[in-house]
Amino acid sequence: MKPETKALPLAKLDNADELAARMGAELLRKRLELQAQHEARLTYQGEGIFKLERIRHVSIDQLAERMLKLSRLWQRAHRNIFDIHLVEQTWQLPQLPPAFDGFRLLQLSDLHLDIHPGLAPAIGRAVANCPHDAMVITGDYRKTTNTDHEPSMALMPHILQASAAPCYGVLGNHDFIQKVDRLEHYGMHMLMNESTALERSGQKLWLAGVDDPHFYQTHDFAAARRGIPANGCAVLLCHSPEPHAEAASYGFALMLSGHTHGGQICLPGGRHLVSSCKSLPRRFIRGRWHSGGMQGYTSPGTGCSGVAARLNCPPEITLHVLRTERNL
């Protein structure tokens, strides 16, 4: 029996039944309702200083750009968005099957491709120059949270065609669920509170992915973990690191996230000025961290959001090299 979807708002989704079966009918309904409210400017996503977006004539993005230009930092900060760094991280995963020792997982996050037409080709070049076995994208494909997603989707082939490896992804708080069909048409495997197995020499490494936990809060770790053996080694894709403690309770070995941009506009030394997650401890804003028995990484982002600028926080693609205990 198919999940009940008759009451879903925005029922123009051609694949509503399929998405309901994949991520859960109630969570799909919740997401679509929030999308409709957000698009109608009935709800807002900002926290902390970003609550100013609720005042319609105030644009945080324009204020940030104006301040950078007044301080004469704009040219340097704008050039920085194209200076994409390759950062390598090595992880010891106790339950990693020997066949996956040395497996290279390339993470991109927070692309926001439509912020500048030159960004997608620059990311594509960085991807093409980095050998990897699989690629993952941890959400946020467009610049703003409720405008037309077509410009960002039209730019995705620059990145996906730069890699010959399989690509997996999740949605972020900037993403409407209508993107799933388009991204999968391009060959991505989107994980909507789901998991999938990568196989080598008869052994399996599991990838799990959940829907956005920040604004939509339509993530379901239990559903994403379902089907993964108790002793299976599982890497979790989750747009924001905010629900790290809950994720750790489900036994994931490694959690890969983004969302924070590492602050994007930072003081010298990389200390962020503002955060999109006001309740998140500083150690989760960028880089490596632990939560319970789970390891984690928060990408500072591959693109940039709001304003086409980065300062003391370079954009990044991250090569995660997985190792067994014996070969670290």
MARSEPA-969040 format. One line per 8 residues: number of its first residue (from 1); their letters; for each residue x, y, z of N, C-alpha, C. Coordinates in nm, 2 decimals. Last residue first. Example, Ala and Ser with C-alpha at 12.3 -4.5 7.8 and 13.67 -1.06 7.14 Angstrom:
% residues 2
2	SA	1.28,-0.22,0.71,1.37,-0.11,0.71,1.29,0.00,0.79  1.32,-0.57,0.78,1.23,-0.45,0.78,1.32,-0.33,0.78;
//
This chain:
% residues 328
328	LNRETRLV	4.63,0.30,1.03,4.63,0.44,1.05,4.77,0.49,1.05  4.59,0.02,1.00,4.67,0.09,0.90,4.66,0.25,0.91  4.44,-0.09,1.20,4.57,-0.14,1.18,4.66,-0.06,1.08  4.19,0.04,1.18,4.27,0.06,1.30,4.42,0.02,1.27  4.15,0.17,0.85,4.12,0.07,0.95,4.21,0.10,1.07  4.05,0.49,0.71,4.15,0.39,0.75,4.10,0.29,0.86  3.96,0.71,0.46,3.92,0.62,0.57,4.02,0.51,0.59  4.00,1.05,0.40,4.06,0.92,0.38,4.03,0.83,0.49;
320	HLTIEPPC	3.83,1.30,0.26,3.83,1.22,0.38,3.88,1.08,0.34  3.89,1.60,0.13,3.92,1.46,0.10,3.93,1.38,0.23  3.69,1.88,0.07,3.76,1.80,0.18,3.77,1.65,0.13  3.72,2.20,-0.05,3.67,2.07,-0.08,3.75,1.98,0.02  3.64,2.53,0.06,3.71,2.40,0.08,3.64,2.29,0.01  3.72,2.88,0.11,3.63,2.77,0.07,3.71,2.64,0.06  3.88,3.03,0.41,3.88,2.99,0.26,3.78,2.88,0.23  3.86,3.27,0.60,3.79,3.14,0.60,3.78,3.09,0.46;
312	NLRAAVGS	3.94,3.53,0.57,4.00,3.45,0.68,3.93,3.32,0.70  3.64,3.58,0.41,3.76,3.65,0.47,3.81,3.57,0.58  3.46,3.59,0.11,3.51,3.52,0.22,3.63,3.59,0.27  3.17,3.67,-0.09,3.29,3.71,-0.03,3.33,3.61,0.08  2.90,3.74,-0.19,3.00,3.67,-0.26,3.14,3.71,-0.21  2.65,3.68,0.06,2.74,3.78,0.00,2.86,3.70,-0.07  2.48,3.44,0.08,2.45,3.58,0.11,2.53,3.68,0.03  2.75,3.21,0.10,2.61,3.24,0.10,2.59,3.39,0.13;
304	CGTGPSTY	2.97,3.01,-0.11,2.95,3.11,-0.01,2.81,3.16,-0.02  3.12,2.69,-0.14,3.08,2.81,-0.20,3.07,2.92,-0.09  3.21,2.50,0.04,3.28,2.51,-0.09,3.24,2.64,-0.16  3.25,2.50,0.40,3.17,2.53,0.28,3.26,2.54,0.16  3.37,2.41,0.62,3.35,2.55,0.61,3.28,2.60,0.49  3.23,2.10,0.74,3.30,2.17,0.63,3.27,2.32,0.64  3.28,1.93,1.03,3.20,2.04,0.97,3.28,2.11,0.87  3.29,1.60,1.12,3.36,1.70,1.05,3.25,1.80,1.00;
296	GQMGGSHW	3.33,1.34,1.38,3.25,1.43,1.29,3.34,1.54,1.23  3.28,1.03,1.55,3.36,1.13,1.50,3.28,1.22,1.40  3.11,0.90,1.83,3.10,0.93,1.69,3.20,1.04,1.66  3.06,0.85,2.09,3.15,0.76,2.03,3.16,0.79,1.88  3.01,1.19,2.17,3.00,1.05,2.22,3.10,0.96,2.15  3.15,1.35,1.92,3.03,1.36,2.00,3.00,1.21,2.04  3.43,1.54,1.81,3.37,1.42,1.86,3.24,1.44,1.93  3.56,1.71,1.51,3.50,1.71,1.65,3.46,1.57,1.68;
288	RGRIFRRP	3.72,1.92,1.27,3.70,1.79,1.33,3.64,1.81,1.47  3.56,2.21,1.11,3.67,2.12,1.14,3.62,1.99,1.21  3.35,2.45,1.28,3.44,2.41,1.16,3.54,2.31,1.20  3.17,2.44,1.48,3.14,2.53,1.37,3.23,2.50,1.25  3.20,2.29,1.71,3.13,2.23,1.60,3.12,2.31,1.48  3.32,2.45,1.90,3.40,2.34,1.84,3.33,2.27,1.72  3.12,2.63,1.99,3.22,2.67,1.89,3.30,2.55,1.82  2.79,2.48,2.01,2.93,2.51,2.07,3.03,2.54,1.96;
280	LSKCSSVL	2.50,2.63,1.89,2.60,2.53,1.87,2.73,2.57,1.93  2.30,2.82,1.90,2.32,2.73,2.02,2.43,2.63,2.00  2.31,2.95,1.65,2.34,3.02,1.77,2.36,2.94,1.90  2.41,2.90,1.36,2.36,2.81,1.47,2.39,2.86,1.60  2.54,3.08,1.21,2.40,3.05,1.17,2.34,2.95,1.27  2.73,3.32,1.37,2.71,3.18,1.34,2.56,3.16,1.30  2.99,3.57,1.34,2.85,3.53,1.36,2.84,3.39,1.32  3.27,3.56,1.34,3.20,3.68,1.40,3.06,3.64,1.43;
272	HRGGPLCI	3.52,3.31,1.40,3.40,3.36,1.33,3.33,3.47,1.41  3.86,3.31,1.35,3.75,3.32,1.45,3.63,3.38,1.39  4.08,3.30,1.18,3.97,3.22,1.15,3.85,3.22,1.25  4.30,3.46,1.19,4.31,3.34,1.27,4.19,3.25,1.25  4.11,3.76,1.17,4.24,3.69,1.14,4.26,3.58,1.24  3.76,3.69,1.16,3.87,3.76,1.21,4.00,3.69,1.17  3.55,3.61,0.87,3.61,3.58,1.00,3.72,3.68,1.04  3.29,3.51,0.70,3.36,3.64,0.72,3.42,3.63,0.86;
264	QGGHTHGS	3.25,3.22,0.75,3.26,3.28,0.62,3.34,3.42,0.62  3.18,3.04,0.95,3.17,3.18,0.98,3.17,3.27,0.85  3.17,2.79,0.84,3.29,2.83,0.92,3.29,2.97,0.97  2.93,2.74,0.73,3.03,2.82,0.65,3.16,2.85,0.72  2.74,2.58,0.85,2.79,2.70,0.92,2.88,2.79,0.84  2.68,2.37,0.66,2.58,2.47,0.70,2.64,2.59,0.77  2.79,2.05,0.71,2.83,2.18,0.67,2.75,2.29,0.74  2.91,1.71,0.78,2.81,1.82,0.78,2.87,1.95,0.72;
256	LMLAFGYS	2.94,1.38,0.85,2.99,1.49,0.77,2.88,1.59,0.75  3.02,1.15,1.10,2.92,1.24,1.05,2.98,1.35,0.97  3.10,0.81,1.15,3.15,0.94,1.11,3.03,1.02,1.06  2.96,0.59,1.25,3.10,0.60,1.28,3.15,0.74,1.25  2.65,0.58,1.43,2.72,0.61,1.31,2.87,0.63,1.34  2.48,0.52,1.65,2.60,0.43,1.62,2.67,0.46,1.49  2.28,0.67,1.75,2.25,0.57,1.65,2.37,0.49,1.60  2.39,0.87,1.90,2.32,0.76,1.97,2.28,0.65,1.88;
248	AAEAHPEP	2.48,1.05,1.72,2.58,0.96,1.78,2.51,0.85,1.85  2.25,1.19,1.66,2.31,1.11,1.56,2.41,1.01,1.62  2.22,1.33,1.90,2.12,1.24,1.86,2.17,1.14,1.75  2.44,1.50,1.88,2.43,1.40,2.00,2.33,1.29,1.96  2.41,1.65,1.65,2.52,1.56,1.66,2.50,1.45,1.77  2.23,1.83,1.53,2.18,1.72,1.60,2.28,1.61,1.62  2.41,2.03,1.40,2.33,2.06,1.52,2.28,1.94,1.59  2.55,2.02,1.17,2.60,1.94,1.28,2.51,1.95,1.41;
240	SHCLLVAC	2.35,1.99,0.87,2.40,2.07,0.99,2.45,1.98,1.10  2.31,1.78,0.68,2.35,1.92,0.64,2.41,2.00,0.76  2.47,1.48,0.69,2.37,1.56,0.76,2.40,1.70,0.74  2.56,1.15,0.63,2.56,1.29,0.57,2.44,1.36,0.63  2.75,0.91,0.80,2.63,0.99,0.79,2.65,1.12,0.72  2.88,0.59,0.75,2.91,0.74,0.74,2.78,0.81,0.72  2.91,0.29,0.92,2.82,0.38,0.84,2.87,0.52,0.86  2.98,-0.05,0.93,3.04,0.08,0.94,2.96,0.18,0.85;
232	GNAPIGRR	2.77,-0.28,1.11,2.81,-0.22,0.99,2.88,-0.08,1.01  2.67,-0.41,1.32,2.82,-0.40,1.32,2.87,-0.34,1.19  2.40,-0.40,1.26,2.45,-0.35,1.39,2.60,-0.33,1.39  2.34,-0.32,0.92,2.37,-0.41,1.02,2.43,-0.34,1.15  2.09,-0.11,0.80,2.24,-0.12,0.82,2.26,-0.22,0.94  1.82,-0.10,0.82,1.88,-0.18,0.71,2.03,-0.19,0.72  1.80,0.23,0.95,1.73,0.10,0.93,1.79,0.03,0.80  1.92,0.47,0.95,2.00,0.36,1.01,1.93,0.23,0.97;
224	AAAFDHTQ	1.71,0.63,0.86,1.84,0.63,0.78,1.93,0.51,0.83  1.52,0.60,1.06,1.49,0.55,0.92,1.62,0.54,0.84  1.66,0.72,1.27,1.62,0.58,1.28,1.59,0.52,1.14  1.69,0.99,1.19,1.81,0.90,1.20,1.77,0.75,1.21  1.54,1.20,1.00,1.50,1.08,1.07,1.62,0.98,1.08  1.46,1.54,0.95,1.56,1.44,0.96,1.50,1.32,1.04  1.33,1.78,0.93,1.26,1.66,0.88,1.36,1.54,0.87  1.37,2.05,0.99,1.37,1.95,1.10,1.29,1.82,1.05;
216	YFHPDDVG	1.39,2.28,0.84,1.27,2.19,0.82,1.26,2.09,0.93  1.62,2.40,0.96,1.50,2.47,0.94,1.38,2.38,0.93  1.80,2.16,1.03,1.81,2.30,1.08,1.67,2.37,1.08  1.81,1.91,0.91,1.77,1.92,1.05,1.76,2.06,1.11  1.71,1.79,0.59,1.76,1.91,0.67,1.71,1.91,0.81  1.74,1.43,0.58,1.69,1.56,0.54,1.73,1.67,0.64  2.03,1.21,0.59,1.90,1.26,0.64,1.87,1.40,0.58  2.20,0.92,0.49,2.17,1.06,0.47,2.04,1.10,0.52;
208	ALWLKQGS	2.47,0.68,0.49,2.33,0.72,0.53,2.32,0.87,0.51  2.66,0.43,0.35,2.64,0.58,0.35,2.49,0.60,0.39  2.87,0.16,0.45,2.73,0.22,0.44,2.74,0.37,0.44  3.06,-0.07,0.29,3.06,0.05,0.36,2.93,0.12,0.34  3.11,-0.42,0.26,3.02,-0.31,0.25,3.06,-0.19,0.34  3.26,-0.68,0.05,3.25,-0.61,0.18,3.17,-0.48,0.15  3.32,-0.78,-0.20,3.22,-0.85,-0.12,3.20,-0.79,0.02  3.50,-0.60,-0.30,3.55,-0.73,-0.27,3.45,-0.80,-0.18;
200	RELATSEN	3.29,-0.34,-0.21,3.43,-0.37,-0.26,3.46,-0.51,-0.21  3.01,-0.12,-0.22,3.07,-0.26,-0.21,3.21,-0.27,-0.28  2.80,0.08,-0.03,2.91,0.08,-0.13,2.98,-0.06,-0.11  2.46,0.10,0.03,2.58,0.03,0.06,2.68,0.05,-0.06  2.25,0.36,0.18,2.29,0.28,0.07,2.43,0.22,0.10  1.97,0.50,0.35,2.10,0.45,0.34,2.13,0.37,0.22  1.76,0.79,0.43,1.79,0.66,0.37,1.94,0.62,0.38  1.66,1.04,0.43,1.64,0.96,0.55,1.66,0.81,0.51;
192	MLMHMGYH	1.74,1.05,0.14,1.62,1.12,0.20,1.58,1.04,0.32  1.99,1.10,-0.07,1.96,1.02,0.05,1.86,1.10,0.13  2.04,1.08,-0.41,2.00,1.16,-0.30,1.95,1.07,-0.19  2.28,1.04,-0.63,2.20,0.96,-0.55,2.17,1.03,-0.42  2.31,1.20,-0.95,2.33,1.20,-0.81,2.24,1.10,-0.74  2.23,1.22,-1.21,2.31,1.11,-1.18,2.35,1.10,-1.03  2.05,1.41,-1.30,2.19,1.43,-1.33,2.28,1.32,-1.29  1.83,1.31,-1.18,1.83,1.31,-1.32,1.98,1.33,-1.37;
184	ELRDVKQI	1.88,1.39,-0.92,1.89,1.25,-0.95,1.89,1.22,-1.10  1.83,1.66,-0.95,1.97,1.61,-0.91,1.99,1.47,-0.94  1.56,1.66,-1.01,1.66,1.72,-1.10,1.80,1.66,-1.07  1.44,1.55,-0.78,1.42,1.48,-0.91,1.53,1.53,-1.01  1.52,1.73,-0.58,1.56,1.59,-0.57,1.56,1.53,-0.71  1.41,1.98,-0.59,1.54,1.96,-0.65,1.58,1.82,-0.66  1.18,1.99,-0.45,1.17,1.97,-0.59,1.30,1.95,-0.66  1.24,2.06,-0.19,1.25,1.92,-0.22,1.23,1.89,-0.37;
176	FDHNGLVG	1.46,2.34,-0.17,1.33,2.28,-0.18,1.34,2.14,-0.23  1.73,2.44,0.04,1.68,2.36,-0.07,1.54,2.32,-0.06  1.85,2.56,0.25,1.82,2.64,0.13,1.75,2.57,0.02  1.89,2.35,0.43,1.78,2.44,0.46,1.76,2.54,0.34  1.97,2.07,0.21,2.00,2.16,0.32,1.88,2.25,0.34  1.98,1.72,0.11,1.93,1.86,0.10,1.96,1.94,0.23  2.26,1.51,0.02,2.14,1.54,0.10,2.10,1.69,0.07  2.42,1.27,-0.21,2.39,1.40,-0.15,2.27,1.41,-0.06;
168	YCPAASAQ	2.68,1.12,-0.40,2.57,1.11,-0.31,2.54,1.24,-0.24  2.82,0.99,-0.69,2.80,1.11,-0.61,2.67,1.09,-0.53  3.09,0.79,-0.82,2.95,0.80,-0.78,2.94,0.92,-0.69  3.34,0.95,-1.03,3.30,0.87,-0.92,3.15,0.88,-0.89  3.43,1.13,-1.21,3.39,1.00,-1.27,3.34,0.91,-1.16  3.36,1.47,-1.21,3.39,1.35,-1.14,3.34,1.23,-1.21  3.26,1.67,-1.36,3.41,1.68,-1.33,3.45,1.55,-1.26  2.99,1.65,-1.37,3.07,1.60,-1.49,3.22,1.60,-1.47;
160	LIHPMLAM	2.93,1.79,-1.14,2.90,1.65,-1.15,2.98,1.58,-1.26  3.00,2.06,-1.20,3.06,1.99,-1.09,3.05,1.84,-1.11  2.85,2.13,-1.42,2.99,2.17,-1.41,3.07,2.09,-1.31  2.59,2.06,-1.35,2.67,1.97,-1.44,2.82,2.01,-1.44  2.49,2.28,-1.19,2.54,2.15,-1.13,2.62,2.07,-1.22  2.36,2.49,-1.32,2.51,2.50,-1.30,2.57,2.37,-1.25  2.10,2.44,-1.30,2.16,2.45,-1.44,2.31,2.45,-1.43  2.05,2.48,-1.03,2.04,2.34,-1.09,2.11,2.34,-1.23;
152	SPEHDTNT	2.07,2.75,-1.01,2.17,2.67,-0.94,2.17,2.53,-1.00  1.84,2.84,-1.16,1.98,2.88,-1.20,2.09,2.79,-1.13  1.62,2.70,-1.03,1.66,2.66,-1.16,1.80,2.71,-1.20  1.50,2.78,-0.80,1.62,2.70,-0.79,1.68,2.66,-0.92  1.38,3.10,-0.71,1.39,3.00,-0.82,1.52,2.92,-0.80  1.40,3.14,-0.35,1.38,3.19,-0.48,1.39,3.07,-0.58  1.44,3.07,-0.08,1.31,3.05,-0.13,1.29,3.11,-0.28  1.70,3.11,0.02,1.62,3.00,0.07,1.49,2.98,0.00;
144	TKRYDGTI	1.98,3.16,-0.21,1.88,3.21,-0.11,1.79,3.09,-0.08  2.16,3.00,-0.37,2.20,3.11,-0.28,2.10,3.14,-0.17  2.16,2.64,-0.37,2.13,2.77,-0.42,2.16,2.88,-0.32  2.23,2.41,-0.23,2.28,2.42,-0.37,2.25,2.56,-0.43  2.26,2.25,0.04,2.26,2.39,0.00,2.32,2.41,-0.13  2.45,1.94,0.11,2.34,2.03,0.11,2.37,2.18,0.07  2.69,1.79,0.10,2.61,1.79,0.22,2.52,1.92,0.22  2.78,1.55,-0.13,2.75,1.69,-0.12,2.65,1.71,0.00;
136	VMADHPCN	3.05,1.33,-0.20,2.93,1.36,-0.13,2.91,1.51,-0.12  3.20,1.09,-0.42,3.18,1.23,-0.38,3.05,1.24,-0.31  3.46,0.83,-0.42,3.31,0.87,-0.42,3.31,1.02,-0.37  3.73,0.83,-0.46,3.65,0.71,-0.49,3.50,0.73,-0.49  3.95,1.07,-0.62,3.86,1.03,-0.52,3.78,0.90,-0.56  4.18,1.33,-0.71,4.14,1.19,-0.72,4.06,1.14,-0.60  4.13,1.64,-0.81,4.14,1.57,-0.68,4.09,1.42,-0.70  4.07,1.79,-1.03,4.21,1.78,-0.99,4.24,1.70,-0.86;
128	AVARGIAP	3.80,1.80,-1.04,3.87,1.72,-1.14,4.01,1.70,-1.10  3.74,1.98,-0.83,3.70,1.84,-0.82,3.78,1.75,-0.91  3.84,2.22,-0.94,3.90,2.16,-0.81,3.87,2.02,-0.79  3.67,2.25,-1.16,3.82,2.23,-1.18,3.88,2.17,-1.05  3.43,2.28,-1.02,3.45,2.17,-1.11,3.60,2.14,-1.14  3.47,2.53,-0.90,3.46,2.41,-0.82,3.48,2.28,-0.90  3.48,2.69,-1.13,3.59,2.68,-1.04,3.59,2.56,-0.95  3.22,2.65,-1.24,3.34,2.60,-1.31,3.46,2.59,-1.22;
120	ALGPHIDL	3.07,2.77,-1.02,3.06,2.63,-1.05,3.17,2.58,-1.13  3.15,3.05,-1.02,3.18,2.96,-0.91,3.18,2.81,-0.95  3.08,3.23,-1.22,3.21,3.17,-1.23,3.24,3.06,-1.12  2.84,3.34,-1.14,2.84,3.24,-1.26,2.98,3.17,-1.27  2.74,3.34,-0.80,2.83,3.40,-0.91,2.85,3.30,-1.02  2.53,3.23,-0.67,2.58,3.36,-0.62,2.68,3.42,-0.72  2.45,2.98,-0.75,2.40,3.10,-0.83,2.44,3.23,-0.77  2.55,2.79,-0.57,2.61,2.81,-0.70,2.57,2.94,-0.77;
112	HLDSLQLL	2.58,2.69,-0.31,2.52,2.82,-0.33,2.57,2.87,-0.47  2.72,2.48,-0.16,2.77,2.53,-0.29,2.71,2.67,-0.33  2.75,2.33,0.08,2.71,2.47,0.08,2.76,2.54,-0.05  3.02,2.11,0.02,2.91,2.15,0.10,2.88,2.29,0.07  3.19,1.80,-0.06,3.16,1.94,-0.10,3.04,1.98,-0.01  3.42,1.55,0.00,3.30,1.62,0.05,3.30,1.76,-0.01  3.53,1.24,-0.11,3.54,1.38,-0.14,3.41,1.45,-0.10  3.68,0.97,0.02,3.55,1.03,0.01,3.56,1.18,0.00;
104	RFGDFAPP	3.87,0.70,-0.04,3.88,0.85,-0.05,3.74,0.90,-0.08  4.00,0.43,0.14,3.89,0.48,0.06,3.89,0.63,0.07  4.18,0.30,0.31,4.23,0.40,0.21,4.13,0.46,0.12  4.00,0.01,0.33,4.11,0.08,0.39,4.17,0.17,0.28  3.80,-0.14,0.23,3.78,0.00,0.22,3.89,0.08,0.28  3.86,-0.40,0.29,3.86,-0.36,0.15,3.84,-0.21,0.13  3.82,-0.41,0.57,3.96,-0.40,0.51,3.96,-0.36,0.37  3.56,-0.21,0.69,3.60,-0.33,0.63,3.74,-0.31,0.56;
96	LQPLQWTQ	3.56,-0.04,1.00,3.58,-0.02,0.85,3.62,-0.16,0.79  3.53,-0.02,1.27,3.45,-0.12,1.20,3.47,-0.12,1.05  3.69,0.21,1.34,3.72,0.07,1.39,3.65,-0.04,1.32  3.84,0.43,1.15,3.71,0.38,1.17,3.72,0.24,1.21  4.03,0.71,1.14,4.04,0.57,1.18,3.89,0.53,1.22  4.07,0.94,0.88,3.99,0.89,0.99,4.01,0.75,1.02  4.22,1.24,0.76,4.23,1.09,0.77,4.16,1.05,0.90  4.17,1.50,0.53,4.14,1.45,0.67,4.15,1.30,0.67;
88	EVLHIDFI	4.28,1.76,0.34,4.27,1.62,0.36,4.26,1.58,0.50  4.16,2.02,0.14,4.20,1.98,0.27,4.18,1.83,0.29  4.20,2.24,-0.11,4.19,2.10,-0.09,4.24,2.07,0.05  4.04,2.56,-0.15,4.15,2.48,-0.09,4.11,2.33,-0.09  3.98,2.79,-0.39,3.92,2.67,-0.32,4.03,2.58,-0.28  3.94,3.08,-0.46,4.06,3.02,-0.41,4.02,2.90,-0.32  3.70,3.21,-0.51,3.75,3.12,-0.61,3.88,3.05,-0.57  3.66,3.37,-0.29,3.56,3.27,-0.32,3.61,3.17,-0.42;
80	NRHARQWL	3.86,3.57,-0.29,3.88,3.45,-0.21,3.78,3.34,-0.24  3.77,3.79,-0.43,3.86,3.70,-0.49,3.87,3.56,-0.42  3.62,3.91,-0.22,3.55,3.85,-0.33,3.64,3.75,-0.41  3.82,3.99,-0.04,3.72,3.90,0.00,3.65,3.83,-0.11  3.96,4.18,-0.21,4.03,4.06,-0.16,3.93,3.95,-0.12  3.75,4.37,-0.25,3.82,4.30,-0.36,3.89,4.17,-0.32  3.67,4.45,0.02,3.58,4.38,-0.07,3.66,4.30,-0.18  3.80,4.60,0.20,3.84,4.46,0.20,3.76,4.38,0.09;
72	RSLKLMRE	3.74,4.86,0.25,3.83,4.83,0.14,3.88,4.69,0.14  3.53,4.91,0.42,3.66,4.88,0.48,3.77,4.85,0.38  3.33,4.95,0.24,3.37,5.06,0.31,3.51,5.04,0.38  3.30,4.68,0.16,3.35,4.78,0.06,3.39,4.91,0.13  3.21,4.56,0.39,3.33,4.52,0.33,3.39,4.62,0.23  2.96,4.70,0.42,3.07,4.71,0.52,3.20,4.67,0.47  2.82,4.61,0.20,2.85,4.75,0.21,2.97,4.77,0.31  2.80,4.34,0.25,2.87,4.38,0.13,2.91,4.53,0.15;
64	ALQDISVH	2.64,4.35,0.48,2.77,4.29,0.49,2.85,4.34,0.37  2.40,4.47,0.38,2.48,4.54,0.48,2.62,4.48,0.49  2.32,4.28,0.20,2.36,4.41,0.15,2.44,4.49,0.25  2.26,4.07,0.38,2.36,4.05,0.27,2.41,4.19,0.22  2.06,4.17,0.54,2.19,4.14,0.60,2.30,4.13,0.49  1.83,4.41,0.47,1.91,4.30,0.40,2.04,4.28,0.46  1.52,4.53,0.56,1.66,4.51,0.60,1.72,4.39,0.53  1.26,4.53,0.50,1.34,4.63,0.43,1.49,4.62,0.47;
56	RIRELKFI	1.14,4.34,0.66,1.15,4.31,0.51,1.24,4.41,0.44  1.25,4.18,0.92,1.21,4.32,0.89,1.24,4.33,0.74  1.35,3.93,0.92,1.21,3.94,0.94,1.16,4.08,0.91  1.62,3.96,0.90,1.55,3.94,0.78,1.40,3.94,0.79  1.71,3.98,1.16,1.67,4.11,1.10,1.60,4.08,0.96  1.79,3.74,1.24,1.65,3.76,1.26,1.61,3.89,1.19  2.06,3.73,1.23,2.00,3.70,1.11,1.84,3.72,1.12  2.15,3.75,1.49,2.15,3.87,1.41,2.07,3.85,1.28;
48	GEGQYTLR	1.95,3.47,1.57,2.05,3.57,1.62,2.04,3.70,1.54  1.84,3.32,1.26,1.86,3.32,1.40,1.96,3.43,1.44  1.61,3.29,0.98,1.72,3.36,1.05,1.72,3.34,1.20  1.40,3.20,0.83,1.50,3.10,0.88,1.60,3.16,0.97  1.05,3.26,0.86,1.18,3.30,0.83,1.28,3.21,0.89  0.71,3.25,0.72,0.81,3.20,0.81,0.95,3.25,0.77  0.58,3.38,0.53,0.51,3.37,0.65,0.60,3.31,0.76  0.66,3.41,0.26,0.72,3.50,0.36,0.64,3.50,0.50;
40	AEHQAQLE	0.59,3.21,0.09,0.49,3.32,0.11,0.54,3.42,0.21  0.80,3.04,0.13,0.79,3.10,0.00,0.69,3.22,0.01  0.73,2.95,0.39,0.85,3.02,0.37,0.85,3.10,0.24  0.50,2.80,0.34,0.49,2.92,0.43,0.61,3.01,0.41  0.59,2.61,0.16,0.49,2.70,0.12,0.48,2.82,0.20  0.78,2.48,0.33,0.83,2.54,0.21,0.72,2.64,0.16  0.61,2.38,0.53,0.71,2.48,0.56,0.76,2.55,0.44  0.47,2.19,0.37,0.40,2.30,0.44,0.49,2.41,0.47;
32	LRKRLLEA	0.68,2.02,0.30,0.61,2.10,0.20,0.53,2.21,0.26  0.76,1.92,0.55,0.85,1.99,0.47,0.78,2.08,0.37  0.53,1.78,0.63,0.58,1.89,0.71,0.67,1.98,0.63  0.51,1.59,0.43,0.40,1.68,0.45,0.45,1.80,0.52  0.75,1.45,0.48,0.73,1.51,0.35,0.62,1.62,0.36  0.68,1.35,0.73,0.79,1.44,0.72,0.79,1.51,0.59  0.47,1.18,0.67,0.45,1.29,0.76,0.56,1.39,0.75  0.59,0.99,0.49,0.48,1.07,0.45,0.46,1.20,0.54;
24	GMRAALED	0.94,0.94,0.44,0.83,0.93,0.54,0.72,1.03,0.50  1.12,0.92,0.24,1.16,1.00,0.36,1.05,0.99,0.47  1.01,0.73,0.06,1.15,0.73,0.09,1.18,0.80,0.22  0.74,0.76,0.03,0.79,0.63,0.07,0.93,0.63,0.11  0.74,1.03,-0.05,0.68,0.99,0.08,0.73,0.86,0.13  0.86,1.01,-0.30,0.93,1.08,-0.19,0.88,1.04,-0.05  0.66,0.86,-0.43,0.80,0.81,-0.42,0.87,0.87,-0.30  0.45,1.04,-0.42,0.43,0.91,-0.36,0.57,0.85,-0.34;
16	ANDLKALP	0.55,1.27,-0.56,0.52,1.28,-0.42,0.51,1.14,-0.36  0.65,1.33,-0.82,0.70,1.21,-0.75,0.67,1.21,-0.60  0.53,1.56,-0.90,0.50,1.44,-0.98,0.55,1.31,-0.90  0.39,1.80,-0.71,0.51,1.71,-0.71,0.47,1.58,-0.79  0.17,1.94,-0.68,0.22,1.94,-0.81,0.34,1.85,-0.83  0.08,1.98,-0.42,0.06,1.85,-0.48,0.11,1.84,-0.62  0.11,2.17,-0.21,0.20,2.17,-0.33,0.20,2.04,-0.40  0.03,1.96,0.07,0.03,2.08,0.00,0.13,2.08,-0.12;
8	LAKTEPKM	-0.12,1.64,0.09,0.00,1.72,0.08,-0.02,1.85,0.01  -0.33,1.47,0.11,-0.35,1.59,0.18,-0.22,1.68,0.17  -0.26,1.23,-0.02,-0.36,1.31,-0.08,-0.37,1.45,-0.02  -0.08,1.04,0.06,-0.02,1.17,0.02,-0.13,1.27,-0.03  -0.01,0.75,0.24,-0.11,0.85,0.21,-0.05,0.99,0.18  0.20,0.51,0.07,0.18,0.60,0.18,0.07,0.71,0.14  0.06,0.22,-0.09,0.13,0.34,-0.09,0.10,0.43,0.02  0.08,-0.12,0.00,0.00,0.00,0.00,0.09,0.12,0.00;
//
